[in-house]
């Protein structure tokens, strides 16, 4: 039973780590897209992590949606 719980804990930790790494990658790419004014790319990147966005990132996403065609 102990090893089963340990395995479940390690799996959960591994999944959390992988999710954190993916969020960091997407945020890094989105930051670069923001500075390069590639608003379409920013929208795609932030949409892929929509449930994890900070208030600042939500603001950037809203701005990008409003201004990408202009």
CHARMM-style PDB file with segment names, atoms N, HN, CA, C and O in Angstrom:
ATOM      1  N   UNK     1       0.829  -1.192   0.000  1.00  0.00      PROA
ATOM      2  CA  UNK     1       0.000   0.000   0.000  1.00  0.00      PROA
ATOM      3  C   UNK     1       0.878   1.262   0.000  1.00  0.00      PROA
ATOM      4  O   UNK     1       0.568   2.230  -0.694  1.00  0.00      PROA
ATOM      5  N   UNK     2       1.952   1.252   0.763  1.00  0.00      PROA
ATOM      6  HN  UNK     2       2.203   0.465   1.327  1.00  0.00      PROA
ATOM      7  CA  UNK     2       2.855   2.395   0.830  1.00  0.00      PROA
ATOM      8  C   UNK     2       3.423   2.718  -0.545  1.00  0.00      PROA
ATOM      9  O   UNK     2       3.460   3.879  -0.951  1.00  0.00      PROA
ATOM     10  N   UNK     3       3.864   1.690  -1.256  1.00  0.00      PROA
ATOM     11  HN  UNK     3       3.834   0.747  -0.926  1.00  0.00      PROA
ATOM     12  CA  UNK     3       4.469   1.912  -2.568  1.00  0.00      PROA
ATOM     13  C   UNK     3       3.437   2.397  -3.591  1.00  0.00      PROA
ATOM     14  O   UNK     3       3.763   3.168  -4.493  1.00  0.00      PROA
ATOM     15  N   UNK     4       2.204   1.943  -3.443  1.00  0.00      PROA
ATOM     16  HN  UNK     4       1.939   1.316  -2.710  1.00  0.00      PROA
ATOM     17  CA  UNK     4       1.135   2.412  -4.324  1.00  0.00      PROA
ATOM     18  C   UNK     4       0.907   3.912  -4.098  1.00  0.00      PROA
ATOM     19  O   UNK     4       0.781   4.667  -5.062  1.00  0.00      PROA
ATOM     20  N   UNK     5       0.853   4.340  -2.858  1.00  0.00      PROA
ATOM     21  HN  UNK     5       0.955   3.727  -2.075  1.00  0.00      PROA
ATOM     22  CA  UNK     5       0.681   5.762  -2.543  1.00  0.00      PROA
ATOM     23  C   UNK     5       1.878   6.578  -3.010  1.00  0.00      PROA
ATOM     24  O   UNK     5       1.721   7.681  -3.532  1.00  0.00      PROA
ATOM     25  N   UNK     6       3.064   6.036  -2.822  1.00  0.00      PROA
ATOM     26  HN  UNK     6       3.192   5.140  -2.398  1.00  0.00      PROA
ATOM     27  CA  UNK     6       4.270   6.722  -3.255  1.00  0.00      PROA
ATOM     28  C   UNK     6       4.268   6.898  -4.774  1.00  0.00      PROA
ATOM     29  O   UNK     6       4.617   7.962  -5.286  1.00  0.00      PROA
ATOM     30  N   UNK     7       3.875   5.852  -5.480  1.00  0.00      PROA
ATOM     31  HN  UNK     7       3.592   4.988  -5.065  1.00  0.00      PROA
ATOM     32  CA  UNK     7       3.807   5.935  -6.938  1.00  0.00      PROA
ATOM     33  C   UNK     7       2.787   6.990  -7.370  1.00  0.00      PROA
ATOM     34  O   UNK     7       3.060   7.776  -8.277  1.00  0.00      PROA
ATOM     35  N   UNK     8       1.628   7.014  -6.736  1.00  0.00      PROA
ATOM     36  HN  UNK     8       1.406   6.375  -6.000  1.00  0.00      PROA
ATOM     37  CA  UNK     8       0.597   7.995  -7.067  1.00  0.00      PROA
ATOM     38  C   UNK     8       1.097   9.415  -6.786  1.00  0.00      PROA
ATOM     39  O   UNK     8       0.858  10.332  -7.571  1.00  0.00      PROA
ATOM     40  N   UNK     9       1.781   9.582  -5.675  1.00  0.00      PROA
ATOM     41  HN  UNK     9       1.975   8.837  -5.037  1.00  0.00      PROA
ATOM     42  CA  UNK     9       2.336  10.895  -5.327  1.00  0.00      PROA
ATOM     43  C   UNK     9       3.365  11.334  -6.356  1.00  0.00      PROA
ATOM     44  O   UNK     9       3.350  12.480  -6.806  1.00  0.00      PROA
ATOM     45  N   UNK    10       4.252  10.430  -6.727  1.00  0.00      PROA
ATOM     46  HN  UNK    10       4.264   9.499  -6.361  1.00  0.00      PROA
ATOM     47  CA  UNK    10       5.293  10.767  -7.702  1.00  0.00      PROA
ATOM     48  C   UNK    10       4.692  11.077  -9.067  1.00  0.00      PROA
ATOM     49  O   UNK    10       5.166  11.976  -9.762  1.00  0.00      PROA
ATOM     50  N   UNK    11       3.661  10.349  -9.456  1.00  0.00      PROA
ATOM     51  HN  UNK    11       3.276   9.618  -8.891  1.00  0.00      PROA
ATOM     52  CA  UNK    11       2.987  10.632 -10.724  1.00  0.00      PROA
ATOM     53  C   UNK    11       2.357  12.024 -10.707  1.00  0.00      PROA
ATOM     54  O   UNK    11       2.456  12.771 -11.681  1.00  0.00      PROA
ATOM     55  N   UNK    12       1.716  12.363  -9.601  1.00  0.00      PROA
ATOM     56  HN  UNK    12       1.636  11.757  -8.810  1.00  0.00      PROA
ATOM     57  CA  UNK    12       1.103  13.689  -9.475  1.00  0.00      PROA
ATOM     58  C   UNK    12       2.168  14.779  -9.521  1.00  0.00      PROA
ATOM     59  O   UNK    12       1.975  15.810 -10.165  1.00  0.00      PROA
ATOM     60  N   UNK    13       3.278  14.558  -8.847  1.00  0.00      PROA
ATOM     61  HN  UNK    13       3.434  13.720  -8.323  1.00  0.00      PROA
ATOM     62  CA  UNK    13       4.369  15.528  -8.848  1.00  0.00      PROA
ATOM     63  C   UNK    13       4.952  15.673 -10.251  1.00  0.00      PROA
ATOM     64  O   UNK    13       5.267  16.781 -10.683  1.00  0.00      PROA
ATOM     65  N   UNK    14       5.090  14.582 -10.945  1.00  0.00      PROA
ATOM     66  HN  UNK    14       4.834  13.681 -10.594  1.00  0.00      PROA
ATOM     67  CA  UNK    14       5.624  14.598 -12.298  1.00  0.00      PROA
ATOM     68  C   UNK    14       4.702  15.365 -13.239  1.00  0.00      PROA
ATOM     69  O   UNK    14       5.167  16.165 -14.052  1.00  0.00      PROA
ATOM     70  N   UNK    15       3.412  15.127 -13.134  1.00  0.00      PROA
ATOM     71  HN  UNK    15       3.034  14.477 -12.474  1.00  0.00      PROA
ATOM     72  CA  UNK    15       2.455  15.843 -13.983  1.00  0.00      PROA
ATOM     73  C   UNK    15       2.458  17.336 -13.688  1.00  0.00      PROA
ATOM     74  O   UNK    15       2.382  18.149 -14.610  1.00  0.00      PROA
ATOM     75  N   UNK    16       2.545  17.706 -12.417  1.00  0.00      PROA
ATOM     76  HN  UNK    16       2.607  17.046 -11.669  1.00  0.00      PROA
ATOM     77  CA  UNK    16       2.596  19.114 -12.043  1.00  0.00      PROA
ATOM     78  C   UNK    16       3.860  19.767 -12.597  1.00  0.00      PROA
ATOM     79  O   UNK    16       3.816  20.899 -13.077  1.00  0.00      PROA
ATOM     80  N   UNK    17       4.965  19.068 -12.531  1.00  0.00      PROA
ATOM     81  HN  UNK    17       5.000  18.148 -12.140  1.00  0.00      PROA
ATOM     82  CA  UNK    17       6.228  19.594 -13.050  1.00  0.00      PROA
ATOM     83  C   UNK    17       6.146  19.794 -14.562  1.00  0.00      PROA
ATOM     84  O   UNK    17       6.569  20.830 -15.076  1.00  0.00      PROA
ATOM     85  N   UNK    18       5.605  18.812 -15.268  1.00  0.00      PROA
ATOM     86  HN  UNK    18       5.262  17.971 -14.850  1.00  0.00      PROA
ATOM     87  CA  UNK    18       5.488  18.915 -16.722  1.00  0.00      PROA
ATOM     88  C   UNK    18       4.552  20.070 -17.111  1.00  0.00      PROA
ATOM     89  O   UNK    18       4.819  20.789 -18.074  1.00  0.00      PROA
ATOM     90  N   UNK    19       3.471  20.242 -16.367  1.00  0.00      PROA
ATOM     91  HN  UNK    19       3.254  19.658 -15.584  1.00  0.00      PROA
ATOM     92  CA  UNK    19       2.560  21.347 -16.645  1.00  0.00      PROA
ATOM     93  C   UNK    19       3.262  22.686 -16.401  1.00  0.00      PROA
ATOM     94  O   UNK    19       3.108  23.620 -17.189  1.00  0.00      PROA
ATOM     95  N   UNK    20       4.019  22.779 -15.329  1.00  0.00      PROA
ATOM     96  HN  UNK    20       4.144  22.020 -14.689  1.00  0.00      PROA
ATOM     97  CA  UNK    20       4.763  23.998 -15.029  1.00  0.00      PROA
ATOM     98  C   UNK    20       5.756  24.311 -16.144  1.00  0.00      PROA
ATOM     99  O   UNK    20       5.888  25.466 -16.550  1.00  0.00      PROA
ATOM    100  N   UNK    21       6.444  23.309 -16.631  1.00  0.00      PROA
ATOM    101  HN  UNK    21       6.338  22.371 -16.301  1.00  0.00      PROA
ATOM    102  CA  UNK    21       7.406  23.518 -17.714  1.00  0.00      PROA
ATOM    103  C   UNK    21       6.700  24.010 -18.986  1.00  0.00      PROA
ATOM    104  O   UNK    21       7.203  24.897 -19.675  1.00  0.00      PROA
ATOM    105  N   UNK    22       5.546  23.435 -19.290  1.00  0.00      PROA
ATOM    106  HN  UNK    22       5.137  22.713 -18.731  1.00  0.00      PROA
ATOM    107  CA  UNK    22       4.790  23.849 -20.473  1.00  0.00      PROA
ATOM    108  C   UNK    22       4.293  25.291 -20.318  1.00  0.00      PROA
ATOM    109  O   UNK    22       4.350  26.073 -21.268  1.00  0.00      PROA
ATOM    110  N   UNK    23       3.810  25.639 -19.134  1.00  0.00      PROA
ATOM    111  HN  UNK    23       3.764  25.004 -18.362  1.00  0.00      PROA
ATOM    112  CA  UNK    23       3.361  27.012 -18.894  1.00  0.00      PROA
ATOM    113  C   UNK    23       4.507  27.999 -19.059  1.00  0.00      PROA
ATOM    114  O   UNK    23       4.329  29.070 -19.638  1.00  0.00      PROA
ATOM    115  N   UNK    24       5.675  27.644 -18.555  1.00  0.00      PROA
ATOM    116  HN  UNK    24       5.820  26.773 -18.084  1.00  0.00      PROA
ATOM    117  CA  UNK    24       6.843  28.519 -18.699  1.00  0.00      PROA
ATOM    118  C   UNK    24       7.220  28.696 -20.170  1.00  0.00      PROA
ATOM    119  O   UNK    24       7.544  29.802 -20.604  1.00  0.00      PROA
ATOM    120  N   UNK    25       7.176  27.612 -20.927  1.00  0.00      PROA
ATOM    121  HN  UNK    25       6.913  26.714 -20.574  1.00  0.00      PROA
ATOM    122  CA  UNK    25       7.516  27.678 -22.350  1.00  0.00      PROA
ATOM    123  C   UNK    25       6.542  28.578 -23.097  1.00  0.00      PROA
ATOM    124  O   UNK    25       6.952  29.438 -23.876  1.00  0.00      PROA
ATOM    125  N   UNK    26       5.252  28.376 -22.856  1.00  0.00      PROA
ATOM    126  HN  UNK    26       4.918  27.677 -22.223  1.00  0.00      PROA
ATOM    127  CA  UNK    26       4.231  29.163 -23.551  1.00  0.00      PROA
ATOM    128  C   UNK    26       4.345  30.630 -23.158  1.00  0.00      PROA
ATOM    129  O   UNK    26       4.262  31.514 -24.010  1.00  0.00      PROA
ATOM    130  N   UNK    27       4.536  30.886 -21.866  1.00  0.00      PROA
ATOM    131  HN  UNK    27       4.603  30.168 -21.174  1.00  0.00      PROA
ATOM    132  CA  UNK    27       4.664  32.282 -21.417  1.00  0.00      PROA
ATOM    133  C   UNK    27       5.889  32.962 -22.028  1.00  0.00      PROA
ATOM    134  O   UNK    27       5.834  34.139 -22.386  1.00  0.00      PROA
ATOM    135  N   UNK    28       6.970  32.239 -22.145  1.00  0.00      PROA
ATOM    136  HN  UNK    28       7.015  31.283 -21.855  1.00  0.00      PROA
ATOM    137  CA  UNK    28       8.172  32.799 -22.748  1.00  0.00      PROA
ATOM    138  C   UNK    28       7.929  33.140 -24.218  1.00  0.00      PROA
ATOM    139  O   UNK    28       8.304  34.219 -24.677  1.00  0.00      PROA
ATOM    140  N   UNK    29       7.307  32.227 -24.949  1.00  0.00      PROA
ATOM    141  HN  UNK    29       7.003  31.350 -24.576  1.00  0.00      PROA
ATOM    142  CA  UNK    29       6.996  32.476 -26.353  1.00  0.00      PROA
ATOM    143  C   UNK    29       5.997  33.618 -26.501  1.00  0.00      PROA
ATOM    144  O   UNK    29       6.122  34.438 -27.411  1.00  0.00      PROA
ATOM    145  N   UNK    30       5.007  33.676 -25.612  1.00  0.00      PROA
ATOM    146  HN  UNK    30       4.905  33.010 -24.873  1.00  0.00      PROA
ATOM    147  CA  UNK    30       4.005  34.739 -25.671  1.00  0.00      PROA
ATOM    148  C   UNK    30       4.637  36.093 -25.377  1.00  0.00      PROA
ATOM    149  O   UNK    30       4.276  37.091 -26.001  1.00  0.00      PROA
ATOM    150  N   UNK    31       5.570  36.140 -24.441  1.00  0.00      PROA
ATOM    151  HN  UNK    31       5.864  35.329 -23.935  1.00  0.00      PROA
ATOM    152  CA  UNK    31       6.256  37.393 -24.123  1.00  0.00      PROA
ATOM    153  C   UNK    31       7.042  37.886 -25.335  1.00  0.00      PROA
ATOM    154  O   UNK    31       7.045  39.076 -25.650  1.00  0.00      PROA
ATOM    155  N   UNK    32       7.698  36.962 -25.997  1.00  0.00      PROA
ATOM    156  HN  UNK    32       7.696  35.996 -25.741  1.00  0.00      PROA
ATOM    157  CA  UNK    32       8.449  37.328 -27.205  1.00  0.00      PROA
ATOM    158  C   UNK    32       7.491  37.826 -28.290  1.00  0.00      PROA
ATOM    159  O   UNK    32       7.772  38.821 -28.958  1.00  0.00      PROA
ATOM    160  N   UNK    33       6.366  37.140 -28.465  1.00  0.00      PROA
ATOM    161  HN  UNK    33       6.137  36.332 -27.923  1.00  0.00      PROA
ATOM    162  CA  UNK    33       5.375  37.561 -29.463  1.00  0.00      PROA
ATOM    163  C   UNK    33       4.817  38.943 -29.117  1.00  0.00      PROA
ATOM    164  O   UNK    33       4.585  39.753 -30.014  1.00  0.00      PROA
ATOM    165  N   UNK    34       4.601  39.220 -27.836  1.00  0.00      PROA
ATOM    166  HN  UNK    34       4.789  38.562 -27.107  1.00  0.00      PROA
ATOM    167  CA  UNK    34       4.099  40.524 -27.398  1.00  0.00      PROA
ATOM    168  C   UNK    34       5.084  41.635 -27.779  1.00  0.00      PROA
ATOM    169  O   UNK    34       4.683  42.671 -28.310  1.00  0.00      PROA
ATOM    170  N   UNK    35       6.338  41.419 -27.512  1.00  0.00      PROA
ATOM    171  HN  UNK    35       6.664  40.577 -27.081  1.00  0.00      PROA
ATOM    172  CA  UNK    35       7.351  42.437 -27.799  1.00  0.00      PROA
ATOM    173  C   UNK    35       7.588  42.621 -29.301  1.00  0.00      PROA
ATOM    174  O   UNK    35       7.986  43.695 -29.750  1.00  0.00      PROA
ATOM    175  N   UNK    36       7.343  41.577 -30.052  1.00  0.00      PROA
ATOM    176  HN  UNK    36       7.020  40.704 -29.687  1.00  0.00      PROA
ATOM    177  CA  UNK    36       7.502  41.651 -31.511  1.00  0.00      PROA
ATOM    178  C   UNK    36       6.191  42.029 -32.205  1.00  0.00      PROA
ATOM    179  O   UNK    36       6.131  42.093 -33.432  1.00  0.00      PROA
ATOM    180  N   UNK    37       5.140  42.279 -31.411  1.00  0.00      PROA
ATOM    181  HN  UNK    37       5.190  42.226 -30.413  1.00  0.00      PROA
ATOM    182  CA  UNK    37       3.827  42.691 -31.908  1.00  0.00      PROA
ATOM    183  C   UNK    37       3.197  41.650 -32.829  1.00  0.00      PROA
ATOM    184  O   UNK    37       2.466  41.994 -33.759  1.00  0.00      PROA
ATOM    185  N   UNK    38       3.481  40.394 -32.570  1.00  0.00      PROA
ATOM    186  HN  UNK    38       4.075  40.115 -31.815  1.00  0.00      PROA
ATOM    187  CA  UNK    38       2.852  39.296 -33.315  1.00  0.00      PROA
ATOM    188  C   UNK    38       1.599  38.882 -32.539  1.00  0.00      PROA
ATOM    189  O   UNK    38       1.590  37.876 -31.830  1.00  0.00      PROA
ATOM    190  N   UNK    39       0.553  39.680 -32.693  1.00  0.00      PROA
ATOM    191  HN  UNK    39       0.561  40.497 -33.269  1.00  0.00      PROA
ATOM    192  CA  UNK    39      -0.641  39.514 -31.867  1.00  0.00      PROA
ATOM    193  C   UNK    39      -1.388  38.216 -32.163  1.00  0.00      PROA
ATOM    194  O   UNK    39      -1.972  37.623 -31.255  1.00  0.00      PROA
ATOM    195  N   UNK    40      -1.381  37.773 -33.397  1.00  0.00      PROA
ATOM    196  HN  UNK    40      -0.907  38.255 -34.134  1.00  0.00      PROA
ATOM    197  CA  UNK    40      -2.031  36.500 -33.724  1.00  0.00      PROA
ATOM    198  C   UNK    40      -1.382  35.336 -33.002  1.00  0.00      PROA
ATOM    199  O   UNK    40      -2.065  34.450 -32.489  1.00  0.00      PROA
ATOM    200  N   UNK    41      -0.050  35.343 -32.966  1.00  0.00      PROA
ATOM    201  HN  UNK    41       0.506  36.063 -33.383  1.00  0.00      PROA
ATOM    202  CA  UNK    41       0.673  34.291 -32.243  1.00  0.00      PROA
ATOM    203  C   UNK    41       0.381  34.364 -30.749  1.00  0.00      PROA
ATOM    204  O   UNK    41       0.204  33.340 -30.089  1.00  0.00      PROA
ATOM    205  N   UNK    42       0.333  35.584 -30.225  1.00  0.00      PROA
ATOM    206  HN  UNK    42       0.478  36.416 -30.760  1.00  0.00      PROA
ATOM    207  CA  UNK    42       0.058  35.772 -28.797  1.00  0.00      PROA
ATOM    208  C   UNK    42      -1.316  35.218 -28.439  1.00  0.00      PROA
ATOM    209  O   UNK    42      -1.483  34.569 -27.406  1.00  0.00      PROA
ATOM    210  N   UNK    43      -2.292  35.476 -29.292  1.00  0.00      PROA
ATOM    211  HN  UNK    43      -2.156  36.003 -30.131  1.00  0.00      PROA
ATOM    212  CA  UNK    43      -3.644  34.981 -29.039  1.00  0.00      PROA
ATOM    213  C   UNK    43      -3.646  33.449 -28.994  1.00  0.00      PROA
ATOM    214  O   UNK    43      -4.246  32.857 -28.097  1.00  0.00      PROA
ATOM    215  N   UNK    44      -2.992  32.822 -29.938  1.00  0.00      PROA
ATOM    216  HN  UNK    44      -2.505  33.303 -30.667  1.00  0.00      PROA
ATOM    217  CA  UNK    44      -2.934  31.358 -29.955  1.00  0.00      PROA
ATOM    218  C   UNK    44      -2.248  30.783 -28.731  1.00  0.00      PROA
ATOM    219  O   UNK    44      -2.701  29.793 -28.157  1.00  0.00      PROA
ATOM    220  N   UNK    45      -1.155  31.410 -28.341  1.00  0.00      PROA
ATOM    221  HN  UNK    45      -0.787  32.214 -28.807  1.00  0.00      PROA
ATOM    222  CA  UNK    45      -0.401  30.918 -27.190  1.00  0.00      PROA
ATOM    223  C   UNK    45      -1.197  31.077 -25.896  1.00  0.00      PROA
ATOM    224  O   UNK    45      -1.329  30.130 -25.120  1.00  0.00      PROA
ATOM    225  N   UNK    46      -1.724  32.275 -25.670  1.00  0.00      PROA
ATOM    226  HN  UNK    46      -1.618  33.044 -26.300  1.00  0.00      PROA
ATOM    227  CA  UNK    46      -2.474  32.504 -24.433  1.00  0.00      PROA
ATOM    228  C   UNK    46      -3.777  31.716 -24.391  1.00  0.00      PROA
ATOM    229  O   UNK    46      -4.210  31.295 -23.318  1.00  0.00      PROA
ATOM    230  N   UNK    47      -4.398  31.515 -25.533  1.00  0.00      PROA
ATOM    231  HN  UNK    47      -4.046  31.857 -26.404  1.00  0.00      PROA
ATOM    232  CA  UNK    47      -5.630  30.725 -25.563  1.00  0.00      PROA
ATOM    233  C   UNK    47      -5.350  29.284 -25.135  1.00  0.00      PROA
ATOM    234  O   UNK    47      -6.196  28.637 -24.517  1.00  0.00      PROA
ATOM    235  N   UNK    48      -4.170  28.792 -25.463  1.00  0.00      PROA
ATOM    236  HN  UNK    48      -3.482  29.317 -25.964  1.00  0.00      PROA
ATOM    237  CA  UNK    48      -3.837  27.402 -25.118  1.00  0.00      PROA
ATOM    238  C   UNK    48      -3.665  27.197 -23.615  1.00  0.00      PROA
ATOM    239  O   UNK    48      -3.725  26.064 -23.136  1.00  0.00      PROA
ATOM    240  N   UNK    49      -3.450  28.285 -22.864  1.00  0.00      PROA
ATOM    241  HN  UNK    49      -3.401  29.205 -23.253  1.00  0.00      PROA
ATOM    242  CA  UNK    49      -3.308  28.171 -21.402  1.00  0.00      PROA
ATOM    243  C   UNK    49      -4.304  29.094 -20.693  1.00  0.00      PROA
ATOM    244  O   UNK    49      -4.015  29.615 -19.616  1.00  0.00      PROA
ATOM    245  N   UNK    50      -5.464  29.290 -21.296  1.00  0.00      PROA
ATOM    246  HN  UNK    50      -5.699  28.867 -22.171  1.00  0.00      PROA
ATOM    247  CA  UNK    50      -6.439  30.276 -20.828  1.00  0.00      PROA
ATOM    248  C   UNK    50      -6.790  30.145 -19.347  1.00  0.00      PROA
ATOM    249  O   UNK    50      -6.968  31.156 -18.669  1.00  0.00      PROA
ATOM    250  N   UNK    51      -6.889  28.945 -18.846  1.00  0.00      PROA
ATOM    251  HN  UNK    51      -6.744  28.123 -19.397  1.00  0.00      PROA
ATOM    252  CA  UNK    51      -7.287  28.762 -17.440  1.00  0.00      PROA
ATOM    253  C   UNK    51      -6.162  29.081 -16.458  1.00  0.00      PROA
ATOM    254  O   UNK    51      -6.378  29.077 -15.246  1.00  0.00      PROA
ATOM    255  N   UNK    52      -4.972  29.356 -16.972  1.00  0.00      PROA
ATOM    256  HN  UNK    52      -4.797  29.359 -17.956  1.00  0.00      PROA
ATOM    257  CA  UNK    52      -3.822  29.631 -16.111  1.00  0.00      PROA
ATOM    258  C   UNK    52      -3.301  31.063 -16.246  1.00  0.00      PROA
ATOM    259  O   UNK    52      -2.247  31.387 -15.698  1.00  0.00      PROA
ATOM    260  N   UNK    53      -4.020  31.919 -16.965  1.00  0.00      PROA
ATOM    261  HN  UNK    53      -4.876  31.655 -17.410  1.00  0.00      PROA
ATOM    262  CA  UNK    53      -3.532  33.269 -17.215  1.00  0.00      PROA
ATOM    263  C   UNK    53      -3.632  34.155 -15.976  1.00  0.00      PROA
ATOM    264  O   UNK    53      -4.567  34.053 -15.182  1.00  0.00      PROA
ATOM    265  N   UNK    54      -2.638  35.022 -15.844  1.00  0.00      PROA
ATOM    266  HN  UNK    54      -1.878  35.104 -16.489  1.00  0.00      PROA
ATOM    267  CA  UNK    54      -2.686  36.046 -14.798  1.00  0.00      PROA
ATOM    268  C   UNK    54      -3.562  37.195 -15.309  1.00  0.00      PROA
ATOM    269  O   UNK    54      -3.948  37.213 -16.478  1.00  0.00      PROA
ATOM    270  N   UNK    55      -3.870  38.142 -14.440  1.00  0.00      PROA
ATOM    271  HN  UNK    55      -3.557  38.127 -13.491  1.00  0.00      PROA
ATOM    272  CA  UNK    55      -4.672  39.292 -14.857  1.00  0.00      PROA
ATOM    273  C   UNK    55      -3.954  40.085 -15.948  1.00  0.00      PROA
ATOM    274  O   UNK    55      -4.589  40.545 -16.897  1.00  0.00      PROA
ATOM    275  N   UNK    56      -2.663  40.245 -15.821  1.00  0.00      PROA
ATOM    276  HN  UNK    56      -2.147  39.871 -15.050  1.00  0.00      PROA
ATOM    277  CA  UNK    56      -1.872  40.954 -16.826  1.00  0.00      PROA
ATOM    278  C   UNK    56      -1.937  40.245 -18.169  1.00  0.00      PROA
ATOM    279  O   UNK    56      -2.105  40.883 -19.208  1.00  0.00      PROA
ATOM    280  N   UNK    57      -1.806  38.944 -18.146  1.00  0.00      PROA
ATOM    281  HN  UNK    57      -1.670  38.426 -17.302  1.00  0.00      PROA
ATOM    282  CA  UNK    57      -1.859  38.167 -19.384  1.00  0.00      PROA
ATOM    283  C   UNK    57      -3.251  38.236 -20.007  1.00  0.00      PROA
ATOM    284  O   UNK    57      -3.378  38.290 -21.231  1.00  0.00      PROA
ATOM    285  N   UNK    58      -4.293  38.234 -19.181  1.00  0.00      PROA
ATOM    286  HN  UNK    58      -4.191  38.190 -18.187  1.00  0.00      PROA
ATOM    287  CA  UNK    58      -5.655  38.375 -19.700  1.00  0.00      PROA
ATOM    288  C   UNK    58      -5.832  39.729 -20.369  1.00  0.00      PROA
ATOM    289  O   UNK    58      -6.500  39.838 -21.398  1.00  0.00      PROA
ATOM    290  N   UNK    59      -5.234  40.757 -19.788  1.00  0.00      PROA
ATOM    291  HN  UNK    59      -4.691  40.669 -18.953  1.00  0.00      PROA
ATOM    292  CA  UNK    59      -5.298  42.080 -20.390  1.00  0.00      PROA
ATOM    293  C   UNK    59      -4.599  42.119 -21.734  1.00  0.00      PROA
ATOM    294  O   UNK    59      -5.106  42.715 -22.685  1.00  0.00      PROA
ATOM    295  N   UNK    60      -3.438  41.489 -21.819  1.00  0.00      PROA
ATOM    296  HN  UNK    60      -3.026  41.005 -21.047  1.00  0.00      PROA
ATOM    297  CA  UNK    60      -2.710  41.431 -23.091  1.00  0.00      PROA
ATOM    298  C   UNK    60      -3.513  40.658 -24.132  1.00  0.00      PROA
ATOM    299  O   UNK    60      -3.556  41.044 -25.300  1.00  0.00      PROA
ATOM    300  N   UNK    61      -4.141  39.580 -23.716  1.00  0.00      PROA
ATOM    301  HN  UNK    61      -4.106  39.266 -22.767  1.00  0.00      PROA
ATOM    302  CA  UNK    61      -4.955  38.786 -24.639  1.00  0.00      PROA
ATOM    303  C   UNK    61      -6.129  39.610 -25.151  1.00  0.00      PROA
ATOM    304  O   UNK    61      -6.411  39.599 -26.350  1.00  0.00      PROA
ATOM    305  N   UNK    62      -6.814  40.318 -24.272  1.00  0.00      PROA
ATOM    306  HN  UNK    62      -6.585  40.326 -23.299  1.00  0.00      PROA
ATOM    307  CA  UNK    62      -7.931  41.169 -24.695  1.00  0.00      PROA
ATOM    308  C   UNK    62      -7.452  42.241 -25.671  1.00  0.00      PROA
ATOM    309  O   UNK    62      -8.093  42.485 -26.693  1.00  0.00      PROA
ATOM    310  N   UNK    63      -6.331  42.878 -25.357  1.00  0.00      PROA
ATOM    311  HN  UNK    63      -5.810  42.680 -24.527  1.00  0.00      PROA
ATOM    312  CA  UNK    63      -5.766  43.904 -26.233  1.00  0.00      PROA
ATOM    313  C   UNK    63      -5.458  43.300 -27.608  1.00  0.00      PROA
ATOM    314  O   UNK    63      -5.803  43.875 -28.640  1.00  0.00      PROA
ATOM    315  N   UNK    64      -4.816  42.152 -27.606  1.00  0.00      PROA
ATOM    316  HN  UNK    64      -4.536  41.684 -26.767  1.00  0.00      PROA
ATOM    317  CA  UNK    64      -4.439  41.516 -28.866  1.00  0.00      PROA
ATOM    318  C   UNK    64      -5.660  41.180 -29.709  1.00  0.00      PROA
ATOM    319  O   UNK    64      -5.644  41.358 -30.927  1.00  0.00      PROA
ATOM    320  N   UNK    65      -6.707  40.701 -29.074  1.00  0.00      PROA
ATOM    321  HN  UNK    65      -6.720  40.557 -28.084  1.00  0.00      PROA
ATOM    322  CA  UNK    65      -7.926  40.367 -29.816  1.00  0.00      PROA
ATOM    323  C   UNK    65      -8.550  41.605 -30.450  1.00  0.00      PROA
ATOM    324  O   UNK    65      -9.095  41.538 -31.552  1.00  0.00      PROA
ATOM    325  N   UNK    66      -8.469  42.734 -29.753  1.00  0.00      PROA
ATOM    326  HN  UNK    66      -8.026  42.789 -28.858  1.00  0.00      PROA
ATOM    327  CA  UNK    66      -9.064  43.967 -30.264  1.00  0.00      PROA
ATOM    328  C   UNK    66      -8.225  44.622 -31.355  1.00  0.00      PROA
ATOM    329  O   UNK    66      -8.771  45.298 -32.227  1.00  0.00      PROA
ATOM    330  N   UNK    67      -6.904  44.433 -31.320  1.00  0.00      PROA
ATOM    331  HN  UNK    67      -6.461  43.885 -30.611  1.00  0.00      PROA
ATOM    332  CA  UNK    67      -6.022  45.193 -32.193  1.00  0.00      PROA
ATOM    333  C   UNK    67      -5.262  44.373 -33.250  1.00  0.00      PROA
ATOM    334  O   UNK    67      -4.467  44.950 -33.992  1.00  0.00      PROA
ATOM    335  N   UNK    68      -5.464  43.113 -33.340  1.00  0.00      PROA
ATOM    336  HN  UNK    68      -6.110  42.644 -32.737  1.00  0.00      PROA
ATOM    337  CA  UNK    68      -4.646  42.327 -34.267  1.00  0.00      PROA
ATOM    338  C   UNK    68      -4.902  42.658 -35.729  1.00  0.00      PROA
ATOM    339  O   UNK    68      -3.991  42.514 -36.544  1.00  0.00      PROA
ATOM    340  N   UNK    69      -6.086  43.090 -36.092  1.00  0.00      PROA
ATOM    341  HN  UNK    69      -6.826  43.208 -35.430  1.00  0.00      PROA
ATOM    342  CA  UNK    69      -6.395  43.381 -37.496  1.00  0.00      PROA
ATOM    343  C   UNK    69      -6.076  44.821 -37.884  1.00  0.00      PROA
ATOM    344  O   UNK    69      -6.127  45.165 -39.065  1.00  0.00      PROA
ATOM    345  N   UNK    70      -5.751  45.658 -36.917  1.00  0.00      PROA
ATOM    346  HN  UNK    70      -5.709  45.378 -35.957  1.00  0.00      PROA
ATOM    347  CA  UNK    70      -5.539  47.080 -37.224  1.00  0.00      PROA
ATOM    348  C   UNK    70      -4.155  47.374 -37.659  1.00  0.00      PROA
ATOM    349  OT1 UNK    70      -3.831  48.525 -37.951  1.00  0.00      PROA
TER     350      UNK     70
END
